């Protein structure tokens, strides 16, 4: 017995709804966290080896990257270059949004 148009429409509506629910559920799953190594690698690439020796990324919270700096001179220099560094980091953190870099004096070991 051939299917009626009503059954075809119902089936395609159910498939569309299933697709929407699956997509929504995927978005609710656990977010992929960046490892310290991934953050450090991207950071080194953005600031270069010289500045990288005086800094260490310590955490990524919400949209802020927290960086320890070994002295106030480097903190000042990096603060001046913050916009440039943000631009270099844009899109390199696995889809994570980065809006702010916060520098603080701390251990870099």
CORQUI-V77729 format. One record per residue. N is the residue number from 1. RES is the residue in one letter. PHI is phi as a letter, one per 30 degrees, with the letter a starting at -180 (NA if undefined). PSI is psi as a letter, one per 20 degrees, with the letter a starting at -180 (none if undefined). D_FIRST is the distance of its C-alpha to the first C-alpha in Angstrom with 2 decimals. Layout:
{{N	RES	PHI	PSI	D_FIRST} {N	RES	PHI	PSI	D_FIRST}}
//
This chain:
{{1	X	NA	p	0.00} {2	X	d	q	3.84} {3	X	d	q	6.58} {4	X	d	r	9.20} {5	X	d	h	12.72} {6	X	d	g	14.06} {7	X	d	h	12.37} {8	X	d	g	13.58} {9	X	d	g	16.95} {10	X	d	g	17.24} {11	X	d	g	16.66} {12	X	d	h	19.22} {13	X	d	g	21.56} {14	X	d	h	21.51} {15	X	d	g	22.26} {16	X	d	g	25.03} {17	X	d	g	26.45} {18	X	d	g	26.45} {19	X	d	g	28.33} {20	X	d	g	30.84} {21	X	d	g	31.51} {22	X	d	g	32.05} {23	X	d	g	34.43} {24	X	d	g	36.33} {25	X	d	h	36.69} {26	X	d	h	38.03} {27	X	d	h	40.64} {28	X	d	i	41.73} {29	X	d	r	42.40} {30	X	d	p	45.92} {31	X	d	q	47.65} {32	X	d	o	49.02} {33	X	d	q	52.75} {34	X	d	p	55.19} {35	X	d	r	57.62} {36	X	e	h	61.36} {37	X	d	g	61.43} {38	X	d	g	58.80} {39	X	d	g	60.68} {40	X	d	g	64.03} {41	X	d	g	62.82} {42	X	d	g	61.51} {43	X	d	g	64.70} {44	X	e	g	66.98} {45	X	d	h	65.19} {46	X	d	h	65.62} {47	X	c	i	69.30} {48	X	i	r	70.65} {49	X	d	g	72.64} {50	X	d	g	75.86} {51	X	d	h	74.40} {52	X	d	h	72.01} {53	X	d	h	75.05} {54	X	c	j	76.11} {55	X	b	r	72.77} {56	X	a	p	70.01} {57	X	d	p	66.65} {58	X	c	h	66.50} {59	X	a	r	63.35} {60	X	b	o	60.47} {61	X	c	p	59.82} {62	X	h	d	57.21} {63	X	c	j	58.24} {64	X	c	p	61.80} {65	X	c	p	63.22} {66	X	c	p	66.40} {67	X	b	p	68.97} {68	X	d	p	72.20} {69	X	b	q	75.11} {70	X	d	i	78.36} {71	X	a	r	80.78} {72	X	d	h	81.16} {73	X	d	g	81.83} {74	X	d	h	78.44} {75	X	d	g	76.81} {76	X	d	g	78.48} {77	X	d	g	77.49} {78	X	d	h	73.83} {79	X	d	g	73.72} {80	X	d	h	74.93} {81	X	c	j	72.19} {82	X	e	g	69.43} {83	X	d	g	67.45} {84	X	d	g	67.67} {85	X	d	g	66.52} {86	X	e	g	63.59} {87	X	d	g	62.51} {88	X	d	h	62.70} {89	X	d	i	60.67} {90	X	e	p	57.94} {91	X	i	j	54.55} {92	X	c	i	56.00} {93	X	c	l	55.28} {94	X	h	l	51.58} {95	X	i	i	50.38} {96	X	d	p	52.84} {97	X	d	p	54.56} {98	X	c	o	58.30} {99	X	c	h	60.38} {100	X	b	q	63.70} {101	X	c	p	66.00} {102	X	c	p	68.63} {103	X	c	q	71.70} {104	X	b	q	74.02} {105	X	d	p	76.97} {106	X	a	a	76.01} {107	X	d	q	75.78} {108	X	b	j	74.14} {109	X	d	none	74.54}}
//
